[in-house]
Amino acid sequence: MATTVNVEIDSDLLSRLRARHPGKTDRELIERLAIIELGMAFLRENPRLDADPEEVVLAEAVKAVHEVRDDLA
């Protein structure tokens, strides 16, 4: 199981995120943003010039979701 940590986040920023994604917990919102950031960093660091960018993003997103689900299990 993954270890959790407490973080501080600007309340106005968190309110804006909550408004854009109703029904999501604060944890889900922040983890989603972390996954997006890591995915984008991966794409910047590992360009695949021969691949369709949408397919690469989708594949990495699916991989990240599976990793998060495995950590939560």
N, C-alpha and C positions, 0 to 999 in steps of 0.2 A: 504494500500500500504506500502511496506517496505521502511524504511528509508535508504538512501545511505550515504556512507562516502567516502572521498578521501583517497587514500593510496599511499605510495611511494613503488616502487618495482625496483629492479636492472634492468637496461635497457637491459643488456646482457641476463639475465635470461628470461625476457619477450620476447626478440627477438627469443630465442630458442623455447619458447612455441608457438609463432606465426608461426614459421617455421614448427613445428610438427602438428599444427592444422590450416591450412590456411582457411580463410573464417570466422573464429570465431573472435568476438570482444574481446578486452581486458577484458571486464566485464565477458563475457561468459567463457573465459579461467580461470579467477581467481575464479569465482563462482563454476565452475566444480571441480577445485582442492579443494575448501572448502568442497563441497559435498562429494568428495572421502575421504577426511580426516575425516569428521564426520562419514561417513559410516564405515570406518575402525576402528575408536574409538569405535563405537557402537558394532561392532563385537568382539573387544577385551574385552569389558566390559560386554557383554551379550552372552556368548558362548551357542550355542544350539548344544550339542553333538549328538543329535539324528537326526539333519537335514543335508541335503546335503549342503555343504558350497556354492556352486554355486547358489542354490535356495535362500538361505538366502541373499546373496549379491544382487541377482536380485530383490528380494522383497524390500530390503532396498533402492536400486537405484530407483526403480519405486516410492516408497514412497517419496524419496527426490525430484524427478522430479516434482511430483504433488505439493509438498510444495512450491517449487520455482515458479512454474507456478501460484499457488494461490497468492503468494506474489507479482508477477508481474502484476496480473490482477487488 
